[in-house]
Amino acid sequence: MSSRIVDAPDAVRTGPAGLVVLDGVGLGVEDVVRLADGTARPVPGSEAMRRAEASWDAARQIAATGRVYGRSTGVGANRNVAVPTEAAAEHGLRLLRSHAGAIGEELPARQVRAMLAVRANQLLAGGAGLRPSVITALCEALESGAYPVVNEFGSVGTGDIAPLAQLGLALAGEHPWRGAGAPKAQALDNNDALALISSNALTLGQSALALHELRGLIEATQVVAGLSLLAVDGSHEAYAAPVHAARSHRGSGEVARRMRELIGAEDRPTPPLGRIQDPYGFRCLPQIHGPAQDAADALEEVLALELNVAAENPLISPEGMSAYHHGGFYMAQLALALDHFRLAVTQVARLSTSRLSTLNEPAFTRLQPFLADHEPASSGVMILEYSAAAALGELRACSAPASLGHAVLSRGVEEQASFASLAARQTLRACGAYRLVVGCELVSAVRALRLRDLRPDPELPVGRALAFAESVLDEDMADRPLTNDVAAAARLLDRFTEIWRGNE
């Protein structure tokens, strides 16, 4: 199977449905997700391939006439050890073999495919000096569904060297692939090995997948919060336009505006006749969801750059026929953006548990404690507070700043590490725990609305959301295990994301 090259300008990144043009310039988070999921096929842009070919030609000439790290020398603490000319061809394979030592569990196909997509696009930025046939092979693998075995641990945020070395050996025919349609073996040498593995493609791919999922879940959580607000006769005042004009943080204002649309509130709602103000779970929603939305935007801005740069060390410049040795592989911006994002996400999840507690209070719902039925001392959804708190504990553990990590490696030559790789893994781990926290709130909100026989306008987004939820969630109010209910609610959140975005 071969990936054709299209004659597309570098500014074009997406083509017809099911097609992503890789050009080394405009790959986005959504594109990475589509390629990872196999819902789109990659096509290298012709201009980008010409850039990669020029870089490959220049790299070989430069390495043949001077010292270039990793091509005519060893790596790490061996950087000053010259590679004899007669050993140059074998040097590349020895480098891949020695560095393909990632350990731990095998990564799932989706994460590895994200890595392949990112690496192919980065190579098309034209600074790696790697043979262009490798780009074609990566695209063929994405198209066929084949992916190399890649293990979990092997990066500290200064390049995903071990995972990418496993990819390199797979491309050379010395490491296993999963699935059918693996590309034919590549003749990799000293001009290819370091050029391939000098990247954070796995970390970037994992970050893109995590951002995409969590951004959608945060949006879905706002829909769930709208249902909870209706279930407790909550006030609309906290989302009023004047409140957010007076304190004009962009994210908070957008969240408040969207909340008004979800629940059908006016820009300047009439103050309620009942309680003066709601608990923080409702009243402070814009002030907590807003920063999470801002953190997601900041992370996406970092990714938009890093997915499309030539960060390889050394950087090959065909124009100046130079090889620049540098530290562009160091992922401080990404590690800090991921850490910030997870902390913001945890705040949003914690607010969900606050609303869950409010739903259990008769003073707010005018129902039995814990939304129980009328049997004496029934527990209703009492256990969901405990379950949500346990899942929140997992999420809190995932939110520990990975960027606080430190490592001194390779005989002290590499004396710092960003641990962006750990930050990406933690962010992916956070997705499952977050879903369960909000799933607990959704089960309780729907139960409260059913018990109160409240139905929002079916034309409103929250009305459509309730209809979806009621079609899926069991209406039995008797004391029973709620495990399956929460699992179903957690799956429903993806539909709620589409409602939030106006696609349902």
C-alpha positions in Angstrom: 0.0 0.0 0.0 1.4 3.4 -0.9 0.4 6.9 0.2 0.2 9.2 -2.8 1.6 12.7 -2.5 -0.8 15.5 -3.3 0.2 18.8 -4.9 -1.2 21.0 -2.1 0.2 24.2 -0.8 1.6 24.1 2.8 -1.2 26.3 4.1 -3.7 23.5 3.3 -4.0 20.9 6.1 -7.3 19.2 5.6 -8.8 18.0 2.4 -12.1 16.1 1.8 -13.8 14.1 4.5 -11.5 11.3 5.6 -8.3 13.0 4.4 -5.6 14.9 6.3 -2.9 16.6 4.3 0.4 16.5 6.2 2.4 19.6 5.4 4.6 20.2 8.4 2.8 23.5 9.0 -0.9 23.2 10.0 -1.6 19.8 11.7 -4.0 20.4 14.6 -5.3 18.4 17.6 -8.4 17.3 15.8 -6.3 16.0 12.9 -4.2 13.9 15.2 -7.3 12.4 16.8 -8.8 11.6 13.4 -5.6 9.9 12.3 -5.2 8.1 15.6 -8.8 6.8 15.4 -8.4 5.8 11.7 -11.3 8.0 10.6 -9.0 9.9 8.2 -6.1 8.9 6.0 -2.8 10.9 5.7 -1.5 12.3 2.5 1.9 14.1 2.5 1.9 17.5 0.7 4.1 17.7 -2.3 5.8 20.9 -1.3 6.5 19.5 2.2 8.0 16.4 0.7 10.3 18.5 -1.4 11.4 20.3 1.8 12.1 16.9 3.4 14.1 15.8 0.4 16.2 18.9 0.4 16.9 18.4 4.1 17.9 14.8 3.5 20.3 15.8 0.7 21.8 18.5 2.8 22.3 16.4 5.9 24.3 13.7 4.1 26.6 16.4 2.6 27.1 18.1 5.9 27.8 14.8 7.8 30.3 13.8 5.1 32.4 16.9 5.5 32.2 17.7 9.2 31.3 16.5 12.7 27.6 16.2 13.2 26.2 14.9 16.5 24.7 11.4 16.2 25.7 11.0 12.5 29.5 11.2 12.7 29.7 11.0 16.5 28.1 9.0 19.3 25.3 10.5 21.4 24.9 11.7 25.0 28.1 11.3 26.9 29.6 9.7 23.8 29.1 12.9 21.8 32.9 13.5 21.3 33.5 9.9 20.1 33.9 9.9 16.4 32.3 7.2 14.3 34.8 5.8 11.7 33.6 6.2 8.1 33.7 2.5 7.5 31.3 2.0 10.5 28.9 4.7 9.7 26.2 2.6 8.0 26.1 0.2 11.0 26.2 3.0 13.5 22.6 4.0 12.9 21.3 0.5 13.5 23.4 0.1 16.6 22.0 3.4 17.9 18.4 2.2 17.4 19.1 -1.2 18.9 20.7 0.2 22.0 18.0 2.9 22.6 14.9 0.7 21.9 14.7 -0.1 25.6 11.3 1.3 26.5 9.8 -0.7 29.3 6.4 -1.4 30.9 3.0 -2.1 29.3 2.4 -2.0 25.6 0.7 1.2 24.5 -2.7 0.9 22.9 -2.9 1.3 19.1 -4.6 4.7 19.3 -1.6 6.3 21.2 1.0 4.7 18.9 -0.9 5.9 15.8 -1.0 9.4 17.2 2.8 9.2 17.6 3.1 8.1 13.9 0.9 10.9 12.7 2.9 13.6 14.7 6.3 12.2 13.6 5.4 12.1 10.0 4.2 15.7 10.1 7.2 16.9 12.0 9.5 15.4 9.5 7.7 17.3 6.7 8.7 20.5 8.5 12.1 19.9 6.8 14.7 20.1 9.6 15.4 16.4 10.4 17.5 15.4 7.4 15.9 12.0 7.3 15.3 9.9 4.2 11.9 10.8 2.8 10.9 7.1 2.3 10.4 7.0 6.1 7.6 9.6 5.8 6.0 7.5 3.2 6.3 4.4 5.4 4.7 6.1 8.4 1.8 7.2 6.2 1.4 3.7 4.9 1.2 2.4 8.4 -1.4 5.0 9.3 -3.4 4.0 6.3 -3.2 0.2 6.8 -3.7 0.3 10.6 -0.4 -1.4 11.4 1.5 0.0 14.3 4.8 -1.0 16.0 5.0 -2.4 19.5 5.8 0.6 21.8 6.2 0.3 25.6 5.1 2.8 28.1 8.2 4.1 29.8 11.3 5.5 28.1 11.1 9.2 28.0 11.7 12.0 30.5 10.6 14.9 28.4 13.8 15.5 26.5 12.8 13.5 23.5 10.8 10.2 23.3 14.0 8.4 22.4 13.2 4.9 23.5 9.7 4.7 22.0 10.9 6.2 18.8 13.9 3.8 18.6 11.3 1.0 18.8 9.6 2.6 15.8 12.9 2.9 14.0 13.7 -0.8 14.6 10.3 -1.7 13.4 10.8 0.3 10.2 14.2 -1.5 9.8 12.4 -4.8 10.1 13.9 -5.8 13.5 11.0 -5.0 15.8 7.4 -6.4 15.8 4.3 -4.7 14.3 0.7 -5.2 15.3 -1.9 -5.5 12.7 -1.7 -6.2 9.0 -0.1 -4.0 6.3 3.3 -3.1 7.9 5.5 -1.0 5.5 8.4 -2.7 3.9 11.7 -2.6 5.7 13.7 0.6 5.4 17.5 0.7 5.0 18.3 3.0 7.9 21.8 4.1 8.6 23.8 6.8 10.6 22.0 9.6 8.8 18.6 8.3 9.9 18.7 7.0 13.4 19.1 10.1 15.5 17.1 12.1 13.0 14.1 9.8 13.6 14.3 9.5 17.4 15.1 13.2 18.2 11.4 14.1 18.8 8.7 14.2 21.4 6.1 12.7 19.0 4.6 10.2 21.4 4.2 12.8 24.2 2.7 15.2 21.7 0.3 12.6 20.3 -0.8 11.5 23.8 -1.3 15.2 24.8 -3.5 15.8 21.8 -5.7 12.8 22.6 -6.0 13.8 26.2 -6.8 17.5 25.4 -9.4 16.5 22.9 -11.2 14.1 25.3 -11.0 16.3 28.4 -12.1 19.5 26.5 -15.2 17.7 25.4 -15.9 16.3 28.8 -15.6 19.8 30.4 -18.2 21.0 27.9 -20.4 18.0 28.7 -20.1 18.8 32.4 -21.6 22.2 31.8 -24.7 20.5 30.3 -24.9 18.1 33.3 -24.6 21.1 35.6 -27.6 22.7 33.8 -29.7 19.6 34.6 -28.6 19.8 38.3 -29.4 23.5 38.4 -33.0 22.7 37.2 -33.3 19.9 39.7 -32.7 22.2 42.7 -34.6 25.3 41.3 -31.3 27.1 41.0 -30.8 30.8 40.2 -29.7 32.1 36.9 -28.2 35.2 38.4 -24.7 33.8 38.6 -24.6 33.6 34.8 -26.0 37.1 34.1 -24.3 39.1 31.4 -23.7 42.2 33.7 -21.8 40.0 36.2 -19.3 38.9 33.7 -19.0 42.3 32.0 -18.0 43.6 35.4 -15.2 41.0 35.7 -14.3 40.2 32.1 -12.2 37.1 32.1 -12.6 35.6 28.7 -13.2 32.0 29.7 -15.6 32.7 32.5 -17.7 35.1 30.3 -17.9 32.4 27.6 -19.0 29.8 30.1 -21.7 32.1 31.5 -23.0 32.9 28.0 -23.1 29.3 27.1 -24.9 28.4 30.3 -27.6 31.0 29.6 -28.1 29.3 26.2 -28.2 25.8 27.7 -30.9 26.6 30.2 -32.8 29.3 28.4 -31.9 32.1 30.8 -32.1 35.7 29.9 -29.0 37.9 29.8 -30.5 39.9 32.8 -32.6 37.4 34.7 -35.1 38.4 37.4 -33.8 37.7 40.9 -35.4 34.6 42.4 -38.1 34.8 45.0 -36.7 31.9 47.1 -33.2 31.6 48.5 -30.9 34.5 47.8 -28.0 32.6 46.4 -27.0 29.0 45.5 -24.1 26.9 46.8 -20.7 27.3 45.0 -21.3 24.3 42.8 -23.8 26.4 40.9 -22.9 30.0 41.7 -19.1 29.7 41.0 -19.4 27.5 37.9 -18.2 30.2 35.4 -15.3 31.1 37.7 -14.1 27.5 37.7 -15.1 26.2 34.3 -13.7 29.4 32.7 -10.1 28.9 33.8 -10.3 25.2 32.6 -11.4 26.4 29.2 -8.6 29.0 29.2 -6.1 26.3 30.2 -7.4 24.1 27.4 -6.9 26.9 24.9 -3.3 27.5 26.3 -2.4 23.9 25.9 -3.8 23.8 22.4 -1.8 26.8 21.5 1.4 25.0 22.6 0.4 21.9 20.7 -0.5 23.8 17.6 3.2 24.9 17.5 4.9 21.8 18.6 3.0 19.5 16.2 4.4 21.4 13.3 8.0 22.3 14.1 11.4 20.9 13.2 12.7 20.4 16.7 15.3 17.7 15.9 18.8 18.0 17.3 20.8 18.8 15.2 18.6 21.0 13.1 19.5 20.7 9.4 19.4 23.9 7.4 19.7 23.3 3.7 19.7 27.0 3.0 22.9 27.6 5.0 24.2 24.0 4.6 24.5 23.9 8.4 23.7 21.6 11.3 22.7 23.5 14.4 23.1 21.7 17.8 20.5 23.0 20.2 18.0 22.1 22.9 14.7 22.6 21.0 13.6 19.1 22.1 13.2 20.2 25.7 9.4 20.3 26.4 9.1 22.8 29.3 6.3 24.7 27.7 4.3 21.5 27.1 4.9 20.1 30.6 3.8 23.3 32.3 0.7 23.6 30.0 -0.3 20.0 30.8 0.2 20.5 34.5 -1.8 23.7 34.5 -4.6 22.0 32.5 -4.9 19.0 34.8 -5.1 21.3 37.9 -7.9 23.3 36.2 -9.7 20.0 35.2 -9.5 18.8 38.8 -11.2 22.0 40.0 -14.1 21.4 37.6 -14.5 17.8 38.7 -14.4 18.8 42.4 -17.3 21.3 41.6 -19.3 18.3 40.2 -19.0 16.5 43.5 -20.2 19.7 45.3 -23.4 19.7 43.1 -23.8 15.9 43.8 -23.9 16.7 47.5 -26.5 19.4 47.0 -28.7 17.0 45.0 -28.7 14.8 48.1 -30.1 17.5 50.3 -33.9 17.7 50.8 -33.7 21.5 51.5 -32.7 21.9 47.8 -34.7 19.2 46.0 -37.8 18.9 48.3 -37.2 15.1 48.0 -36.1 12.3 50.3 -32.5 12.5 51.5 -30.1 11.0 48.9 -33.0 11.0 46.3 -34.3 7.8 47.9 -37.6 6.1 47.3 -40.3 6.1 50.0 -39.2 2.8 51.7 -38.0 3.5 55.3 -34.3 4.5 55.6 -33.6 3.9 51.9 -30.1 5.0 50.8 -30.9 6.0 47.2 -27.8 7.5 45.6 -25.9 7.9 48.9 -23.0 5.7 47.7 -22.4 7.8 44.7 -20.9 10.5 46.9 -18.3 8.0 48.1 -17.7 6.6 44.6 -17.3 10.1 43.1 -15.0 11.1 45.9 -12.8 8.0 45.3 -12.6 8.8 41.5 -11.8 12.4 42.4 -9.0 11.1 44.6 -7.5 9.4 41.5 -7.9 12.6 39.5 -6.2 14.6 42.2 -3.3 12.1 42.2 -3.0 12.6 38.4 -2.8 16.3 38.9 0.5 16.3 40.8 2.8 18.6 38.7 5.0 16.3 36.6 7.2 19.3 35.8 8.6 19.2 39.4 10.5 16.1 38.4 14.3 16.1 38.0 16.8 13.8 36.4 20.6 13.8 35.8 21.5 11.4 33.0 24.2 10.2 30.7 27.1 10.8 33.0 25.8 14.3 33.9 25.8 15.6 30.3 22.0 15.8 30.4 21.3 17.3 33.8 17.7 18.5 33.5 14.4 17.0 32.3 10.9 18.4 31.7 9.0 15.2 32.4 6.4 16.3 29.8 6.1 12.6 28.9 4.8 11.9 32.5 2.5 14.9 32.3 1.0 13.5 29.1 0.4 10.1 30.6 -1.1 11.6 33.7 -3.5 13.7 31.6 -4.6 10.6 29.7 -5.1 8.8 33.0 -7.3 11.6 34.2 -9.8 11.1 31.5 -11.4 8.0 32.9 -11.6 9.2 36.5 -13.1 12.5 35.3 -15.8 10.7 33.3 -16.8 8.7 36.4 -17.0 11.7 38.7 -19.4 13.5 36.3 -21.3 10.3 35.6 -22.2 10.2 39.2 -23.6 13.7 39.0 -25.6 12.9 35.9 -27.2 9.8 37.4 -28.3 11.9 40.4 -29.5 14.9 38.4 -31.7 12.7 36.1 -33.1 10.9 39.1 -34.0 14.1 40.9 -35.7 15.5 37.8 -37.7 12.3 37.4 -38.7 12.3 41.0 -39.8 15.9 40.8 -41.4 15.2 37.4 -39.6 18.2 35.9 -39.0 18.4 32.2 -37.2 21.4 30.7 -38.3 22.7 27.3 -37.4 20.0 24.8 -36.2 22.7 22.4 -33.5 23.8 24.9 -30.1 22.0 25.0 -30.8 20.8 28.5 -34.2 19.4 27.4 -32.5 17.4 24.6 -29.9 16.2 27.1 -32.5 15.0 29.5 -34.3 13.1 26.7 -31.1 11.3 25.8 -30.3 10.5 29.4 -33.8 9.2 30.1 -33.7 6.9 27.1 -30.5 5.3 28.5 -30.6 5.4 32.3 -32.7 3.0 34.3 -35.8 4.6 35.9 -36.0 2.1 38.8 -35.7 4.2 42.0 -35.4 1.2 44.4 -32.2 0.6 46.3 -29.9 -1.3 43.9 -26.4 -1.3 42.6 -25.7 1.8 40.5 -22.5 0.7 38.9 -24.0 0.2 35.4 -26.0 3.4 35.7 -22.8 5.4 36.2 -21.0 3.6 33.4 -23.9 4.4 31.0 -23.9 8.0 32.2 -20.2 8.3 31.6 -20.6 7.1 28.1 -23.4 9.6 27.5 -21.1 12.5 28.1 -19.8 12.4 24.5 -23.4 13.0 23.3 -23.6 15.9 25.8 -20.5 17.4 24.3 -22.2 17.5 20.9 -25.2 19.1 22.6 -23.0 21.8 24.1 -21.4 22.4 20.7 -24.9 22.6 19.0 -24.4 19.5 16.9 -27.3 17.5 18.4 
